[in-house]
């Protein structure tokens, strides 16, 4: 999986487009970031790095545990 695909949602929110090869394009169609065939990533736009760092911090936050459901006590008829 290309590196920038995991940050696609955050990048799209800032106006960038991520293609299937993992290249990132800005709103004007300029090449903003990419990954080469050896897995090295580079970004021409410094905002890409900041967006990815913030998105990774959001992904690393622990998810809250669901609260346990209380069991309903059966209602007994007083007869």
C-alpha positions as CSV (number, residue, x, y, z in Angstrom):
1,X,0.0,0.0,0.0
2,X,1.5,3.4,-0.9
3,X,2.4,5.6,2.0
4,X,0.1,8.6,1.3
5,X,-3.0,6.4,0.8
6,X,-3.4,6.0,4.6
7,X,-3.6,9.9,4.9
8,X,-5.9,10.3,1.9
9,X,-8.9,11.5,4.0
10,X,-6.8,14.2,5.8
11,X,-5.2,15.3,2.5
12,X,-8.5,15.5,0.7
13,X,-9.8,17.8,3.5
14,X,-7.0,20.2,2.7
15,X,-7.6,20.2,-1.1
16,X,-5.1,17.6,-2.2
17,X,-5.7,14.5,-4.3
18,X,-4.1,11.1,-3.8
19,X,-4.1,8.7,-6.8
20,X,-3.8,4.9,-6.8
21,X,0.0,5.0,-7.2
22,X,0.3,7.1,-4.0
23,X,1.1,10.4,-5.7
24,X,-0.3,13.6,-4.2
25,X,-1.5,16.4,-6.3
26,X,-2.6,19.9,-5.2
27,X,-5.8,21.7,-6.4
28,X,-4.0,23.2,-9.4
29,X,-2.7,19.8,-10.6
30,X,0.9,20.3,-9.4
31,X,2.8,17.3,-8.1
32,X,3.0,17.8,-4.3
33,X,4.4,14.5,-3.0
34,X,5.1,10.9,-4.1
35,X,6.7,7.6,-3.2
36,X,9.3,6.0,-5.4
37,X,9.6,2.4,-6.4
38,X,11.9,1.7,-3.5
39,X,9.5,3.0,-0.9
40,X,11.1,6.3,-0.3
41,X,8.7,9.2,0.1
42,X,9.2,12.9,-0.6
43,X,7.1,16.0,-0.4
44,X,7.6,19.2,-2.4
45,X,5.0,21.0,-0.3
46,X,5.9,21.4,3.4
47,X,2.2,21.4,4.3
48,X,1.9,17.7,3.2
49,X,4.3,16.7,6.0
50,X,2.4,18.7,8.6
51,X,-0.9,17.3,7.5
52,X,0.4,13.7,7.7
53,X,2.0,14.3,11.1
54,X,-1.3,15.6,12.5
55,X,-3.3,12.8,10.8
56,X,-0.9,10.2,12.3
57,X,-1.4,11.7,15.8
58,X,-5.1,11.3,15.4
59,X,-4.8,7.7,14.3
60,X,-2.5,6.9,17.2
61,X,-5.0,8.1,19.8
62,X,-6.4,5.3,21.9
63,X,-10.0,4.6,21.1
64,X,-12.4,4.8,24.0
65,X,-13.5,1.4,25.3
66,X,-17.3,0.8,25.1
67,X,-19.1,0.9,28.4
68,X,-20.4,-2.5,29.5
69,X,-24.1,-2.9,29.2
70,X,-26.0,-3.5,32.4
71,X,-28.1,-6.6,32.5
72,X,-31.7,-6.0,32.9
73,X,-33.1,-7.6,36.0
74,X,-36.2,-9.6,35.4
75,X,-39.4,-8.1,36.9
76,X,-41.1,-10.5,39.2
77,X,-44.8,-10.4,39.6
78,X,-45.8,-10.2,43.3
79,X,-48.5,-12.8,43.0
